[in-house]
Amino acid sequence: MDLCDFHRRYLAWPVSLGQLTAAGFTHFQEGTNDEWGRPIHYEPPRTVAGAGITYSTDGVVHSFGADGIIGGQGTNADITVMFSANIK
């Protein structure tokens, strides 16, 4: 199961990585830490409304790399995967 499968099945994005793991999300069966033992960060897509405009943000899954600090190069580089909130 992946994020899009979860969304199709439950008609909503998971609110946490724990919810993905509980639902059998295969990418996180080894836990919700990156290979350096730090938590993987997950931000679900969300709908933003205001001033007569409504739009959806993309979701993000990311790690801050080996050093755990934003930015960096090589093994210290951030690893970020964005996914669209507009799936069919």
Buried (B, 14 or more C-beta within 10 A) or exposed (E): EEBEBBBEEEEEBBEEBEBBBEBEBEBBEEEBEBEEEBEBBBEBBEEEEEEEEEEEBEBBBBBBBBBBEEEBEEEBBBEEEEBEBEEE
